[in-house]
Amino acid sequence: MTYKAKKSLGQNFLKSQPALKMMCEQGEINSDDTIIEIGPGKGALTQKLLEQSNRVIAIEKDRELIEILKEKFQEEIKNKKLEIIDGDCLDFEPNNYNFKNNKYKIIANIPYNITGAILKKFLSCDFQPERMILLVQHEVARRIVAQDKKESILSLSVKAYGDPKYIMKVGKRFFSPSPKVDSAIIAIKNISKNNFKNKNEEDLFFNIIKTGFAHKRKVLRKNLEEIAPLLEIDKMYSDLKIDIKTRAEDLPLPVWIKINNFLNNL
């Protein structure tokens, strides 16, 4: 069955065996693991995942591809090793599934146009994955791990929940159709909400970093005036030994957590 990739769904099918192998290795999959794959496409990664896990849940919104997958994995579907969900991954609710040991992992070549939405949904949900191994745009991967030592809302939003690591670059020639930019594999491990005592503290953290990065030309202190009195900000700077000329991008996550705790106690 011939299939033409749909640009509207951000479909670029990975054909690099080393990249597929690396994604599975980073997942540290054992047979008891439940793996969620977002956008399985024609099933190249799905095949590798099924070789190592007894339960793979593949979420696909393209009906044509679902038929291809059903044909390709008849036996695995029959044996309940593979479940194909017809729908949008952003509508998927992990709480509705009975996962073994109450855990699951996400391993996927995700649609790049919804990378941010996928990260936000699964990292901030009540039932988080224990790890995420994702193929994303190369530049996005570099920003997530702050490879240039400059933090961003994106990097801090990921680091607040887990430890992101840049694994390897995957050139655009290893996809069909070939995208305009290169990609990279990232691993996010040790996912938890340990940085937050409650939902209010979590919400405040994101309000603080969004405010901190709101006006990039301003130093952080000026931006933070929008959410706290200057007197309190100066006290915080003194207590936390933050340089008055510091910009938002220069502060690592641990300092942002301290800022969050300080402002939360005002």
C-alpha positions as CSV (number, residue, x, y, z in Angstrom):
1,M,0.0,0.0,0.0
2,T,1.6,3.3,-1.1
3,Y,1.3,6.1,1.4
4,K,2.0,9.8,1.0
5,A,3.2,11.6,4.2
6,K,0.9,14.4,5.3
7,K,2.7,17.7,5.9
8,S,-0.2,18.9,8.0
9,L,0.5,16.2,10.6
10,G,4.2,16.9,10.6
11,Q,5.0,13.4,9.3
12,N,8.7,12.6,8.7
13,F,9.4,8.9,9.0
14,L,12.7,7.9,10.6
15,K,14.7,5.4,8.6
16,S,18.0,5.4,10.5
17,Q,18.6,2.0,12.2
18,P,21.3,3.4,14.5
19,A,18.9,6.2,15.7
20,L,16.1,3.7,16.3
21,K,18.5,1.4,18.2
22,M,19.7,4.4,20.3
23,M,16.2,5.4,21.2
24,C,15.4,2.0,22.6
25,E,18.8,1.8,24.4
26,Q,18.1,5.1,26.1
27,G,14.7,3.8,27.1
28,E,16.3,1.0,29.0
29,I,13.3,-1.2,28.2
30,N,12.5,-4.4,29.9
31,S,9.7,-6.8,29.1
32,D,7.5,-5.5,31.9
33,D,7.6,-1.9,30.7
34,T,4.6,-0.2,29.2
35,I,5.8,2.0,26.3
36,I,3.7,4.8,24.8
37,E,4.7,5.8,21.3
38,I,3.3,9.0,19.8
39,G,2.9,9.1,16.1
40,P,4.1,5.6,15.2
41,G,3.9,6.3,11.4
42,K,4.6,3.1,9.5
43,G,5.9,1.3,12.5
44,A,9.7,1.3,12.3
45,L,10.2,2.3,15.9
46,T,7.1,0.3,17.0
47,Q,8.8,-2.8,15.6
48,K,11.9,-2.2,17.8
49,L,9.8,-1.4,20.9
50,L,7.8,-4.7,20.5
51,E,11.0,-6.7,20.4
52,Q,11.7,-5.5,24.0
53,S,8.4,-4.7,25.6
54,N,5.3,-6.8,26.1
55,R,3.0,-3.7,26.1
56,V,3.2,-0.9,23.6
57,I,0.5,1.7,23.2
58,A,0.8,3.6,19.9
59,I,-1.2,6.8,19.5
60,E,-1.9,7.7,15.9
61,K,-4.4,10.2,14.4
62,D,-4.0,9.3,10.7
63,R,-6.6,6.6,9.8
64,E,-4.6,5.5,6.7
65,L,-1.5,4.8,8.9
66,I,-3.7,3.0,11.4
67,E,-4.7,0.5,8.7
68,I,-1.1,0.0,7.7
69,L,-0.1,-0.6,11.3
70,K,-3.0,-3.1,11.8
71,E,-1.9,-5.0,8.8
72,K,1.8,-5.0,9.8
73,F,1.3,-6.0,13.4
74,Q,-1.7,-8.3,13.3
75,E,-0.1,-10.9,15.5
76,E,1.1,-8.4,18.2
77,I,-2.4,-6.8,18.3
78,K,-4.0,-10.2,18.6
79,N,-1.6,-11.1,21.5
80,K,-2.4,-7.7,23.2
81,K,1.3,-6.7,23.0
82,L,0.3,-3.7,20.9
83,E,-2.7,-1.4,21.3
84,I,-3.3,1.2,18.7
85,I,-5.2,4.3,19.8
86,D,-7.0,6.3,17.1
87,G,-6.7,9.8,18.3
88,D,-4.7,12.8,19.3
89,C,-1.9,12.3,21.8
90,L,-2.8,15.6,23.5
91,D,-6.2,14.0,24.4
92,F,-4.6,10.9,25.8
93,E,-5.1,10.4,29.6
94,P,-2.6,8.1,31.3
95,N,-4.8,8.0,34.4
96,N,-7.3,5.9,32.4
97,Y,-4.9,3.1,31.9
98,N,-3.9,0.3,34.2
99,F,-0.1,0.4,33.8
100,K,2.0,-2.4,35.4
101,N,3.8,-1.1,38.6
102,N,1.9,2.2,37.9
103,K,4.7,3.3,35.5
104,Y,5.2,4.0,31.8
105,K,7.8,5.4,29.4
106,I,7.3,7.5,26.3
107,I,9.6,6.7,23.4
108,A,8.7,8.5,20.2
109,N,9.6,10.4,17.0
110,I,7.1,13.2,17.8
111,P,5.4,15.6,15.4
112,Y,7.7,18.7,15.7
113,N,4.9,21.2,15.5
114,I,3.5,20.1,18.8
115,T,6.8,19.4,20.7
116,G,6.1,22.1,23.3
117,A,2.5,20.9,23.9
118,I,3.6,17.2,24.3
119,L,6.3,18.2,26.8
120,K,3.9,20.3,28.8
121,K,1.1,17.7,28.8
122,F,3.2,14.7,30.0
123,L,5.7,16.5,32.3
124,S,3.1,18.4,34.2
125,C,0.3,15.8,34.3
126,D,-0.6,14.1,37.6
127,F,0.6,10.7,36.2
128,Q,4.0,11.5,34.7
129,P,6.1,9.0,32.7
130,E,9.2,7.8,34.4
131,R,11.2,8.8,31.4
132,M,10.8,10.3,27.9
133,I,13.0,9.5,24.9
134,L,12.1,11.9,22.1
135,L,13.3,12.7,18.6
136,V,12.9,16.5,18.2
137,Q,14.3,19.3,16.0
138,H,18.0,19.7,16.6
139,E,17.7,23.3,17.6
140,V,14.9,22.5,20.1
141,A,17.1,19.8,21.6
142,R,19.9,22.2,22.1
143,R,17.6,24.7,23.7
144,I,16.1,22.1,26.1
145,V,19.5,21.2,27.5
146,A,20.8,24.8,27.3
147,Q,23.8,23.7,25.3
148,D,25.0,27.3,25.0
149,K,24.7,27.7,28.8
150,K,21.8,30.1,28.3
151,E,18.5,29.0,29.9
152,S,15.1,29.7,28.4
153,I,11.4,29.1,29.4
154,L,11.6,25.9,27.5
155,S,14.8,24.5,29.2
156,L,13.6,25.5,32.7
157,S,10.1,24.1,32.0
158,V,11.7,20.7,31.2
159,K,14.4,20.8,33.9
160,A,11.8,21.6,36.6
161,Y,10.4,18.1,36.1
162,G,13.4,15.9,35.0
163,D,17.0,15.7,33.8
164,P,17.2,16.3,30.0
165,K,20.2,15.0,28.1
166,Y,21.3,15.5,24.5
167,I,22.0,12.1,23.1
168,M,22.8,12.3,19.4
169,K,22.2,14.3,16.2
170,V,20.1,12.7,13.5
171,G,20.6,14.3,10.1
172,K,17.6,15.2,7.9
173,R,18.7,12.7,5.2
174,F,17.7,9.9,7.6
175,F,14.0,10.8,7.3
176,S,11.4,10.2,4.6
177,P,10.3,12.7,3.5
178,S,13.4,14.7,4.4
179,P,12.6,17.7,6.7
180,K,14.3,21.1,6.2
181,V,16.3,20.8,9.5
182,D,18.3,18.2,11.4
183,S,16.9,16.4,14.4
184,A,18.3,15.0,17.7
185,I,17.4,12.5,20.3
186,I,17.0,13.7,23.8
187,A,16.4,11.7,27.0
188,I,14.5,13.1,30.0
189,K,15.0,10.9,33.0
190,N,14.2,11.1,36.7
191,I,10.8,12.7,36.0
192,S,9.0,13.9,39.1
193,K,7.4,16.9,40.8
194,N,9.9,16.9,43.7
195,N,10.7,20.6,43.1
196,F,7.1,21.6,44.1
197,K,5.3,21.0,47.3
198,N,1.9,21.6,45.8
199,K,0.0,22.9,42.7
200,N,0.1,26.5,43.8
201,E,3.9,26.4,44.1
202,E,4.1,24.7,40.7
203,D,1.9,27.4,39.1
204,L,3.8,30.2,40.7
205,F,7.1,28.8,39.4
206,F,5.8,29.1,35.8
207,N,4.4,32.5,36.4
208,I,7.8,33.6,37.7
209,I,9.9,32.3,34.8
210,K,7.4,33.7,32.2
211,T,7.7,37.1,33.9
212,G,11.4,36.8,34.2
213,F,11.8,36.2,30.5
214,A,9.1,38.7,29.4
215,H,11.4,41.5,28.4
216,K,14.7,40.0,27.3
217,R,16.5,43.4,27.2
218,K,15.7,44.1,30.8
219,V,17.7,42.6,33.7
220,L,15.8,40.0,35.7
221,R,15.2,42.4,38.6
222,K,13.2,44.8,36.5
223,N,11.0,42.0,35.1
224,L,10.3,40.6,38.5
225,E,9.0,44.0,39.7
226,E,5.7,43.0,38.0
227,I,5.0,40.3,40.6
228,A,6.7,41.5,43.8
229,P,7.6,44.8,45.5
230,L,11.1,46.1,44.7
231,L,12.0,46.1,48.4
232,E,11.3,42.4,48.6
233,I,13.1,41.7,45.4
234,D,16.2,43.5,46.7
235,K,16.1,41.5,49.9
236,M,15.8,38.3,47.9
237,Y,18.8,39.3,45.7
238,S,20.8,39.9,48.9
239,D,19.7,36.6,50.6
240,L,20.3,34.5,47.5
241,K,23.5,36.4,46.4
242,I,22.2,37.2,42.9
243,D,24.1,39.8,40.9
244,I,21.9,42.8,40.3
245,K,22.9,42.8,36.6
246,T,21.8,39.2,36.1
247,R,19.5,38.4,33.2
248,A,16.9,35.6,33.3
249,E,18.9,33.3,30.9
250,D,21.9,33.3,33.2
251,L,20.3,31.7,36.2
252,P,20.3,27.9,36.5
253,L,17.2,26.0,37.7
254,P,18.3,25.6,41.4
255,V,18.3,29.4,41.8
256,W,14.9,29.7,40.1
257,I,13.6,27.2,42.6
258,K,15.0,29.3,45.5
259,I,13.4,32.4,43.9
260,N,10.1,30.5,43.7
261,N,10.4,29.5,47.4
262,F,11.2,33.1,48.5
263,L,8.3,34.7,46.6
264,N,5.9,31.9,47.6
265,N,6.5,32.9,51.3
266,L,5.8,36.6,50.8
